[in-house]
Amino acid sequence: MGIPLYATLLDRCYAARDSFLLLRAHARILTNGLADHDLLRTKLCAAYARCDRLHESLLLFSFATRRPTFLYNSLIRAHADRSRFALALSFFQFMLSDGVAANVACVASTLRCVAGVASLRLGRLLHSHAVVSSLLSQDPSIPNSLIAMYSSCGDLPSARKVFDDMRQRKNLVSYTSMISALGTHGHSKEAFSLFEKILEEGERPDSKAITAVLAACAREGLVEEGRRVFKMIRARRFGAVSMGVEHFTCMVDLLGTAGLVEETEVLIHGMDGKPDEAMLTALLKACQTHGKFDATERVWGVLLKQCRMRGRLDVAERIAEQVYGSGR
């Protein structure tokens, strides 16, 4: 098998995230004495990063003499996915000092890392870089990432300005990012209005957009608005979007915080599957806060039973400390 065929095979490993096939391909490359070939080494490094085998990827990177943009992007994205934001940012800095031009995908991944470390200074520098390099106008993913970054860094006005400046280039991700930003910073009514605008324009929100608006409603107790969205999901107003655990979790948080414990219990009992620990914990806290002691014991019993079945009584103990205090 020649170099072009190995290169194609490694591309397949990269696309499919097939770690087993990648290891076999690497073994064959070593056996055939092709491990020092720049192209194959670069593709191996990128494929290992894509398959979440970061140790092997870093080792190959240290020997690589050919380091194109897609290799740096693979490493930045792989470390970002593992929440190793500082290391991912160091790769971006190294890439620029190496004279390698960043593309749209690379800048978008790096903005996610900046959001992870909540560095407004770095975010503004990267924003300037995107403007100077004409990347900002190339693809909506850059302004969408900027909205999320500015929100994570606590700069809602800058997030709003990026959103407004997009004008006709806004897509569903843009709206979702802005809804999430508004909800996070205590502007839930404005977030709901933006969600309504999506519907008015004939767009069908996806699961992420629905979760964002329900979370915004939960933060400021917009019970009626949350109920309306939830009813629309059940009525299949959003097409193929089905009722997910994340939607139920937001509603449990919303109704429970408002003291509507009985309605919350009915909601949970109407689920197709079993409620998860986060959902039951939210309900448990609501019961305690609003003095619904009978409901507290019922919910605690369900939660304790689930933890016992999974062999995770340590989780039950941790939740008990959070909700009841260490005296339980």
C-alpha positions as CSV (number, residue, x, y, z in Angstrom):
1,M,0.0,0.0,0.0
2,G,1.5,3.4,-1.0
3,I,1.4,6.8,0.6
4,P,-1.7,8.1,-1.1
5,L,-3.7,5.0,0.0
6,Y,-2.5,5.3,3.6
7,A,-3.4,9.0,3.5
8,T,-6.9,8.1,2.4
9,L,-7.2,5.5,5.1
10,L,-6.1,8.0,7.8
11,D,-8.7,10.5,6.4
12,R,-11.3,7.8,6.9
13,C,-10.1,7.2,10.5
14,Y,-10.3,10.9,11.2
15,A,-13.8,11.3,9.8
16,A,-15.2,8.2,11.6
17,R,-13.2,8.7,14.8
18,D,-12.2,5.0,14.4
19,S,-9.5,4.4,17.0
20,F,-9.2,0.7,16.3
21,L,-8.6,1.2,12.6
22,L,-6.3,4.1,13.3
23,L,-4.0,1.9,15.5
24,R,-3.9,-0.8,12.8
25,A,-3.1,1.7,10.1
26,H,-0.3,3.2,12.2
27,A,1.1,-0.2,12.8
28,R,1.2,-0.9,9.1
29,I,2.8,2.5,8.4
30,L,5.5,1.7,10.9
31,T,6.1,-1.8,9.5
32,N,6.5,-0.3,6.0
33,G,9.0,2.3,7.1
34,L,6.8,5.3,6.3
35,A,6.4,6.8,9.8
36,D,8.8,9.7,9.0
37,H,6.8,10.8,6.0
38,D,5.6,14.4,6.7
39,L,2.1,14.0,5.2
40,L,1.4,10.7,7.0
41,R,2.8,11.9,10.3
42,T,0.6,15.0,10.1
43,K,-2.5,13.0,9.3
44,L,-1.7,10.5,12.1
45,C,-1.4,13.4,14.6
46,A,-4.7,14.9,13.5
47,A,-6.5,11.5,13.5
48,Y,-5.2,10.7,17.0
49,A,-6.4,14.0,18.3
50,R,-9.8,13.4,16.6
51,C,-10.0,10.0,18.3
52,D,-9.3,11.6,21.7
53,R,-5.9,9.9,22.0
54,L,-4.2,13.1,23.0
55,H,-0.9,11.6,24.3
56,E,-0.2,9.9,21.0
57,S,-1.2,13.1,19.2
58,L,1.1,15.3,21.2
59,L,4.0,12.9,20.7
60,L,3.6,12.9,16.9
61,F,3.1,16.7,16.9
62,S,6.5,17.2,18.6
63,F,8.2,15.4,15.7
64,A,6.1,16.9,12.9
65,T,7.9,19.2,10.5
66,R,4.8,19.9,8.5
67,R,2.0,21.6,10.6
68,P,-0.8,22.9,8.4
69,T,-3.9,24.7,9.7
70,F,-6.1,21.6,9.9
71,L,-3.5,19.9,12.2
72,Y,-3.6,22.8,14.7
73,N,-7.4,22.9,14.4
74,S,-7.6,19.2,15.3
75,L,-5.5,19.7,18.4
76,I,-7.3,22.8,19.5
77,R,-10.7,21.2,19.1
78,A,-9.6,18.0,20.8
79,H,-8.4,19.8,23.8
80,A,-11.4,22.1,23.9
81,D,-13.7,19.0,23.9
82,R,-11.8,17.9,27.0
83,S,-12.1,21.3,28.6
84,R,-8.3,21.8,28.4
85,F,-8.8,25.3,27.3
86,A,-5.5,26.8,28.4
87,L,-3.6,24.1,26.5
88,A,-5.8,24.6,23.4
89,L,-5.1,28.4,23.5
90,S,-1.4,27.7,23.7
91,F,-1.6,25.8,20.4
92,F,-3.4,28.7,18.8
93,Q,-0.7,31.1,19.9
94,F,2.0,28.7,18.7
95,M,0.2,28.4,15.4
96,L,0.2,32.2,14.9
97,S,3.9,32.4,15.9
98,D,4.6,29.6,13.4
99,G,3.2,31.8,10.6
100,V,0.2,29.4,10.0
101,A,-3.0,31.2,9.0
102,A,-6.1,30.5,11.1
103,N,-9.2,29.6,9.2
104,V,-12.9,29.9,10.2
105,A,-13.1,26.5,12.0
106,C,-9.9,27.3,13.9
107,V,-11.0,30.7,15.2
108,A,-14.5,29.3,16.1
109,S,-12.9,26.5,18.2
110,T,-10.5,29.0,19.8
111,L,-13.3,31.3,20.8
112,R,-14.9,28.4,22.6
113,C,-11.7,28.0,24.6
114,V,-11.7,31.8,25.4
115,A,-15.2,31.4,26.7
116,G,-14.1,28.4,28.8
117,V,-11.4,30.5,30.6
118,A,-13.7,33.6,30.5
119,S,-10.9,36.0,29.4
120,L,-12.4,39.1,28.0
121,R,-9.0,40.5,27.0
122,L,-8.2,37.4,24.9
123,G,-11.7,37.4,23.5
124,R,-11.3,41.0,22.3
125,L,-7.9,40.3,20.8
126,L,-9.4,37.3,18.9
127,H,-12.3,39.4,17.8
128,S,-9.9,42.0,16.3
129,H,-7.9,39.2,14.6
130,A,-11.1,37.9,13.0
131,V,-11.9,41.4,11.7
132,V,-8.4,42.1,10.4
133,S,-8.2,38.7,8.7
134,S,-11.7,39.1,7.1
135,L,-12.9,35.9,8.8
136,L,-15.8,37.7,10.6
137,S,-17.7,38.2,7.4
138,Q,-16.9,34.8,5.9
139,D,-19.1,32.5,8.0
140,P,-21.8,33.0,10.6
141,S,-20.0,30.5,12.9
142,I,-17.5,33.3,13.9
143,P,-20.1,35.9,15.1
144,N,-22.1,33.1,16.7
145,S,-19.0,32.0,18.6
146,L,-18.3,35.7,19.5
147,I,-21.8,36.0,21.0
148,A,-21.3,32.9,23.2
149,M,-17.8,34.1,24.2
150,Y,-18.8,37.6,25.2
151,S,-21.7,36.2,27.2
152,S,-19.4,33.8,29.1
153,C,-17.1,36.7,29.8
154,G,-19.9,38.8,31.2
155,D,-20.0,41.4,28.4
156,L,-23.7,41.3,27.3
157,P,-23.6,44.6,25.4
158,S,-20.8,43.4,23.1
159,A,-22.6,40.1,22.5
160,R,-25.7,42.1,21.6
161,K,-23.7,44.3,19.2
162,V,-22.3,41.3,17.4
163,F,-25.8,39.9,17.1
164,D,-27.3,43.1,15.8
165,D,-24.4,43.7,13.3
166,M,-25.1,40.3,11.7
167,R,-28.3,41.7,10.1
168,Q,-29.4,39.3,7.4
169,R,-26.8,36.7,8.2
170,K,-28.4,35.5,11.4
171,N,-29.3,31.8,11.5
172,L,-30.9,29.6,14.2
173,V,-27.6,29.2,16.0
174,S,-27.3,33.0,16.2
175,Y,-30.7,33.3,17.8
176,T,-30.0,30.5,20.2
177,S,-26.7,32.0,21.3
178,M,-28.3,35.4,21.9
179,I,-31.3,33.8,23.7
180,S,-28.9,31.9,26.0
181,A,-26.9,35.1,26.6
182,L,-29.9,37.2,27.5
183,G,-31.3,34.5,29.8
184,T,-27.9,34.0,31.6
185,H,-27.6,37.7,32.3
186,G,-31.1,38.2,33.7
187,H,-33.0,39.4,30.6
188,S,-35.4,36.5,30.3
189,K,-38.3,38.5,28.9
190,E,-36.2,39.8,26.1
191,A,-34.9,36.2,25.5
192,F,-38.5,35.0,25.2
193,S,-39.3,37.9,22.8
194,L,-36.4,36.8,20.6
195,F,-37.7,33.3,20.6
196,E,-41.1,34.6,19.5
197,K,-39.4,36.4,16.7
198,I,-38.0,33.1,15.4
199,L,-41.5,31.8,15.2
200,E,-42.9,34.9,13.6
201,E,-40.3,34.6,10.8
202,G,-41.4,31.0,10.1
203,E,-38.4,29.3,11.5
204,R,-38.6,26.0,13.4
205,P,-36.5,26.1,16.5
206,D,-34.4,23.1,17.3
207,S,-33.9,21.3,20.6
208,K,-31.1,23.6,21.6
209,A,-33.1,26.8,21.0
210,I,-36.0,25.4,23.0
211,T,-33.7,24.4,25.9
212,A,-32.2,27.9,25.8
213,V,-35.6,29.7,26.1
214,L,-36.9,27.3,28.7
215,A,-33.8,27.8,30.8
216,A,-34.2,31.6,30.4
217,C,-37.8,31.3,31.6
218,A,-36.7,29.2,34.6
219,R,-34.1,31.7,35.7
220,E,-36.7,34.5,36.2
221,G,-39.8,32.5,36.9
222,L,-41.7,33.1,33.6
223,V,-44.1,30.3,34.3
224,E,-46.8,31.1,31.7
225,E,-44.2,31.6,29.0
226,G,-42.5,28.3,29.9
227,R,-45.8,26.5,29.8
228,R,-46.6,27.9,26.4
229,V,-43.3,26.6,24.9
230,F,-43.8,23.2,26.6
231,K,-47.3,22.9,25.2
232,M,-46.0,23.7,21.7
233,I,-43.4,20.9,21.9
234,R,-46.2,18.5,22.9
235,A,-48.4,19.7,20.1
236,R,-45.5,19.0,17.6
237,R,-45.5,22.7,16.6
238,F,-41.7,22.4,16.1
239,G,-41.8,19.5,13.7
240,A,-39.5,16.6,14.5
241,V,-38.3,18.1,17.8
242,S,-39.3,15.6,20.5
243,M,-39.6,16.0,24.2
244,G,-36.1,15.6,25.7
245,V,-34.9,15.2,29.3
246,E,-33.3,18.7,29.1
247,H,-36.7,20.2,28.4
248,F,-38.3,18.4,31.3
249,T,-35.4,19.5,33.6
250,C,-35.9,23.1,32.7
251,M,-39.7,22.8,33.4
252,V,-39.1,21.1,36.7
253,D,-36.7,23.9,37.7
254,L,-39.2,26.5,36.5
255,L,-42.3,25.0,38.2
256,G,-40.5,23.9,41.3
257,T,-38.9,27.3,41.9
258,A,-42.4,28.9,41.6
259,G,-43.7,26.5,44.3
260,L,-45.9,24.5,41.9
261,V,-44.7,21.2,43.3
262,E,-47.8,19.2,42.6
263,E,-47.8,20.3,38.9
264,T,-44.1,19.4,38.8
265,E,-44.8,15.9,40.1
266,V,-47.6,15.4,37.5
267,L,-45.1,16.5,34.8
268,I,-42.5,14.0,35.9
269,H,-45.0,11.2,36.1
270,G,-46.0,11.9,32.5
271,M,-42.5,11.3,31.2
272,D,-41.8,8.4,28.9
273,G,-38.7,7.4,30.8
274,K,-37.4,7.8,34.4
275,P,-36.4,11.2,35.7
276,D,-32.7,11.7,36.1
277,E,-30.9,12.7,39.3
278,A,-30.6,16.4,38.3
279,M,-34.4,16.6,37.8
280,L,-35.2,14.9,41.1
281,T,-32.7,17.0,43.0
282,A,-34.3,20.2,41.6
283,L,-37.7,19.0,42.7
284,L,-36.4,18.0,46.1
285,K,-34.9,21.4,46.6
286,A,-38.2,23.0,45.6
287,C,-40.1,20.9,48.0
288,Q,-37.8,21.9,50.9
289,T,-37.9,25.6,50.0
290,H,-41.6,25.7,49.8
291,G,-42.3,23.5,52.9
292,K,-43.9,20.6,50.9
293,F,-42.7,18.0,53.4
294,D,-44.9,15.1,52.2
295,A,-43.7,15.6,48.7
296,T,-40.2,15.9,49.9
297,E,-40.3,12.4,51.4
298,R,-41.9,10.9,48.2
299,V,-39.3,12.4,45.9
300,W,-36.5,11.4,48.3
301,G,-37.8,7.9,48.2
302,V,-37.8,7.7,44.4
303,L,-34.3,9.3,44.3
304,L,-32.9,6.9,46.9
305,K,-34.4,3.9,45.1
306,Q,-32.8,4.9,41.8
307,C,-29.4,5.4,43.5
308,R,-29.6,2.0,45.2
309,M,-30.5,0.3,41.9
310,R,-27.4,1.8,40.3
311,G,-25.2,1.1,43.3
312,R,-24.5,4.8,43.8
313,L,-25.5,5.5,47.4
314,D,-22.6,8.0,47.5
315,V,-24.6,10.2,45.1
316,A,-27.7,10.0,47.3
317,E,-25.5,11.0,50.3
318,R,-24.1,14.0,48.4
319,I,-27.6,15.1,47.3
320,A,-28.9,14.8,50.9
321,E,-26.1,17.0,52.2
322,Q,-26.9,19.6,49.5
323,V,-30.7,19.6,50.2
324,Y,-31.0,18.8,53.8
325,G,-27.7,19.8,55.2
326,S,-25.1,17.5,56.9
327,G,-27.4,16.7,59.8
328,R,-29.5,14.2,57.9
